[in-house]
Amino acid sequence: MPELPEVETTARTLRDSLPGRSIQTIRGPDYVPTIEPLSPAGLAARLIGRRITEVGRRAKYLLLFLDNGDILSVHLRMSGRLFVQSRGACGDRHTRIILELDDGQALHFQDVRKFGRMRLLTAAEYTALDQQLGPEPLGPAFSPTVLAEGLARRARARLKPLLLDQEFLAGLGNIYADESLFRAGLHPLRQAGRLDPEEVRRLYQAIRDVLIEAIAAQGTTLSDGLYRFGPGQPGRFAEELQVYGQGGQPCPRCGAALERQYIGGRSSHFCPQCQR
């Protein structure tokens, strides 16, 4: 968390205000760990005076493309937030870095748990990162055939850990993997190579449908309230969750008690009847 829908929602919000703006100053009480491996002076030397030309997303990375070809990559990790405020607004105790812009606005990066990272990439470094990531599940390069081929290559892998592997498929995390497997009627411990063509088709469609609906709802804000976009708005997809976080509750399809297990070190939620 945040996953693809939350990062995409944040990117769409930032596209309203960042393109065309130049970075004038950088400040923040606690931004040295956030920008590793650069020092504050090194980051300032490469960022100040640069103009943001485009805001993008790849997998769970927010991307600010700069006029010199560099890309500022932001990974929100567990609790990061990226939003624009007026330049005079002070950050709170969770603010790690503020990029002041030439139009009187400022880009704030808040991170309660301090896991988020900013990294300034050259075009070549970004290409290397891009090549390490799997296909975008909502992109034209992803299809039932591509999914089937990937499952066949990782035939012995279990479905839930495989869907979380960013080299296999970019952008999915715990929430949307659980929801996708439930919709497809597939147990998270099924072996990838044992799916028949109809199950592959169901999984492909479930992944796309869940992500499209979550983006339309502007992401999922859980009970911890950490994910917000824009000036602090919550995502609405938590109201649509069918299994994630619902362990012990009745399955919305069959009424059986939903189960929660740790699979690959991650909490997983599923129906033992609908997902045999």
N, C-alpha and C positions, 0 to 999 in steps of 0.2 A: 504494500500500500504506500503511495498511490500506484495504480496500475494504468494500463493503456487508456481507459476512458477518462480517468482523472487528469492524466498528463495531456491528453488531447483537448480536454475542456480548458485547462490552464493555457495551453498554446493558443487556442481560439480567442480566449479573452485578451491575451497579450497582443494579438495581431491588431487589435483596435487602436493601440497606443504606441507600440514600440517601433515599427518600421519607419525609417527616416530620421530617427532621433540619434543624436550623438552623445557619447558618454563623456562627461566633463570631470567628475571627481568620483573617488571611491572611498567609502568610509564604513566603519563597523567596529563594534567593540570586540568581536570574537570571530574574525574571519580567517585567521591563519590556518586552522585545521580544514576549513571548508575548501581552500584553493590549492591543496597539495597537488603536485610537488612545487608549484611556484611560490616564491616569497611575495609579500605584499608589494614590494618595490618592483619585482618582476612582472606581476600582474598589471600594475599601474602603467608600466612602460609600454605594455602591449595593448592595453585597453583604452586608456584616456585619449580622446580625440577620434576614436573609431566610431563610425556610423553603423547602426543596426539596419540591415537591408531586408531581413526576412526573419520570421519566427516559424520554426518547424518542430517536428517530433520524429524520432526514430525509436521504436520499442518504448522503453520507459524514460528515454532521454528527451528533455527539452533542449532545443537548439536555437541559438541566436547567431545568425549568419552576419558577418561583419564585412565592411566595404573593402578590406584588404585580403579577403579570402579566408581568414581565420574563422573558426566557429567556437562560440562559447557554449559548452555542453553542461547541462545542469541535470543531475540525478537527484530527485527529491527523496529517495529512499523511504524511510518509514513515516516521516512527519514533516517533510519540507513543504514550504509554500512560497510561491513566487508571484508577486502582485505589484501593481503600480499605485503609488500614492503621491500626493502633493509633496514637493521637495522639502517643505518646512516641517513635514510630519516626522516626529521622532519614532524610532523603532522601539519595540518593547524589549524585555529581557531575553527573548528568544531570537531577536534579530541578529543574524551573523554577518551580513554584508548589505550595503546599500550602494547602488550605482546611480549617481545623480545625473540627470539628463539635461539637454539644452533647452527644453520647453517648460521648465519649472516643475517637472515631474521627477520621480525617483523610483527605481526598481528595487524592491525590498525582497531579501531572501530570509525567511524565518524558518527555524528548525528546532523544535522542542527537544528532540532526542540527539541532535548533533551528528546524525549519520549522513546527511546530505553532502553532496560534493559538487563543486564547480571545477571544470577543467577547460583550459583554453587550448584548442586543437588547431593544428595546421590542416590544410586540405588533405594532405597525405595521411595524417594521423586519423582524420575522420573517416577516410576511405578504409583504413585498416579496421577501425571499430565497426563500420558498417558491414564489412565482410565477415566479421565474427558472429553477427546476429542472424537469426533465422528470418524467414519471410514475414512480412506484415500480414496478419490474419484478415485485414480488410483491404489489402492491396491486390492488384491484378495478377501478381505472381503466385498468389495462393489459390489453390483449387483442390477439389477432391483427389485428383490424380497426384498432385504434389504432396498432399497429406498422406495418401496411401504409400507413396514411395518413401517418405520419411519414416513412417511407421515400420515399413519393411526393413529399412536399414537399422532400426533400433528395436528389432523384433522381440528381444528379451526384456526390454525396459517396461516398467509399470506405467500405466497411463498418467496418473497424477504427477509423479516426479518429472515425467517426460514433458508434459505440457508447461511445467514451470521452467524448463531448460530454455534459456533465451537463445541458445544456438539452434534449437529445434524450431521454435516458434516465438516471435518477438512480441513482448508486451503483456502476455498473460501472467497473472499472479494467483494467489490463493483464492481470492473471491471468485473470479471469473472462470477459473479452472473447475472449481466445485460446481458452479452453476451450469457450466457447459456439459459436464459429465452427467449431471442429473437430467438435463433436458434430453441428452442423447440416450439415457437409460444404460449407462456404462459404469461399472464398478471402478473406482480409482485404482484398484490393484490388478485390473485386467492387464495381461501382457499385450504390448502393442502389436505384435505379429499375429495375434489370434483373432483380430477383428475381421469380419467378412465385409464385402463391399458395401452392403447396406448399412452396417454399423459405422463404417468410415464416412459414408455420406451423411449419416445422422450427426456424427461428431463435427464434421465440417460445418454443417448448417447451424448446429447449436452454438458453436464458437462465434460465428458471424452474427447470429441473431442476438445473442447475449450482449456482445460488444456494441452493436448498433443501438440497442435499447438503452444500454447504460450511458452511452454518449448522449443520446437524446435526453436522458434524465440528468445530464451533467455530472455523472459519476456517483459514487457511493460514499456518503458520510456516515460512519459507524457511530456507536454510542460514545466513543472517546472524543468525537468532534474534531479530530485533528485535520482531516481533509476539508479545506474550504477553497473556493476560487474567487477571483475578483476581489471585491472589498470585504469578503467574508461570508459569501453565500454557501450553504451546504448543497451537496449533491442529493438527488431525490431517489436514487435507485435502491437505497436500503429498504424502501417500502415494497420493492418487487422481489427481494431475495427469497428464494424458495428453500434452500438448504443451508447456505453459508451462515454459520453462527447459530443454527437452529437445533443443535444437538439435543435430543430428548423430546423435541416437539413432534407432533404428528405430521407425517408426510402429506403435503398438499394434494397428492394424487391418490394414495391408497390408505392413508391413515396410520400406517405403521410408525413406530417411534424412529426418528432419524438418529443415526449413529455419528459419533465423532471419534476419529482415530488419528494417531500421529503416523504419517506416512512420509518417509524420506525426511524426517525431522520437522515436518509441517503439519499443522492441524488440518484435518480433512473431514468434510461433512457429506453424508450420503444416505440414501434410503436402502436398507438391506433387502427390501422386497422389489422395488422398482429398478435397482441397480445390482443385479445378482452377479 
